[in-house]
Amino acid sequence: MNKIFIISGPSGVGKGTIVEGILKNPVLNLYWAKSYTTRPKRISDKMENHYHFCDSDAFKRLEKRGEILESNYYNGHWYGSSKSEIDNALKAGRNVLKEIEVNGAMNYKKFYPDAVMIFIKTNIKDIEKRLIHRGQNTPEQIKERLVIARRELGYESEYKYSVINPEGHPEKAIEEVENIIKKELNG
């Protein structure tokens, strides 16, 4: 049976860095499921085709057609998962990797109760440093993201696994998540 692996946690915790590292491991052979978003592309969006970028009208049309599995309005922009992309990957015999914020992850549990949920965390000071270092948000937006991050850290118990992403050593978190994926695939 194919599996869905959900990588989730607060903004600034390093989910994207961990996902990039995991996808470089050819042994895992994971299918990367992109999300739709109405936010503009960032210079720091390193991963090729990390998102399907669209405007709000296009996003709403996708939702109306039933293409969006779950959606969330976060920090001024819509985010949502493509149901057909995930279902097609599973039907093709692939294991799916999905990076998503906490509310989206809770919705995934409803549609895919067997999804392997992995929570990425670090302390709030490190999250703040990372958000500032990114240079993508105003001080007000960072403050808002930190409020959200504190709330999202409370969801950790909803996940099967919890992984600490230590400041300056993402390779440790990448290795731990890879080991979780291998264990689940071989389990």
C-alpha positions, 0 to 999 in steps of 0.5 A: 500500500502506498503512503502519504507523508505529511511534513508540517509545522509552524512557519519558519521551522525549516519544513522547506529545507527538510523537504529539499533534503529528503527529495535529494535522496533517490532511495526514498523515491517520493512523489512531491505533491505541490500546493496551489497558492495565491501568494507571489513567488519568492526569490527564496523559492528554491525548489523548482515548481514548489507551488502552482502559483495562481491568482485568487479568481483561479484558486476559487474556480479550482475550489468550485470544480472540486480540484482543491482537497483542502484550503487555508487562508494564511498570512493574506494568501490562499493555499490548497492541495490538488486532490487529483495530483495526490490521487493520481500519484497513489494510483500510479503506485507512488508514495507522496510527500506533502509539506503543509501548514498545520490546519491543512494537515488536520484536514488531510487526516480526514481525507487520508487517515493513514497518512504519516504525520510528521511534525517539525518543531524548534523553539520560538526564538529560532523561528523568529530568527529564521523569519527575520533572516529570510527578509521576506516579511515586515516586522508586523507580519513576523509578529503575526507569524509568531502568534500563529507559530505559538498556536501551531506548536500546540498541535504536536500531539496530533502527529505520529512523529515529532522531529526537532530541527536544530538551529544551524543543523538541518541535516540532523532533522533531514536524517531523522525524517528520512529514517522515519520514512524508511521505517514506515515504508519497510514496516 
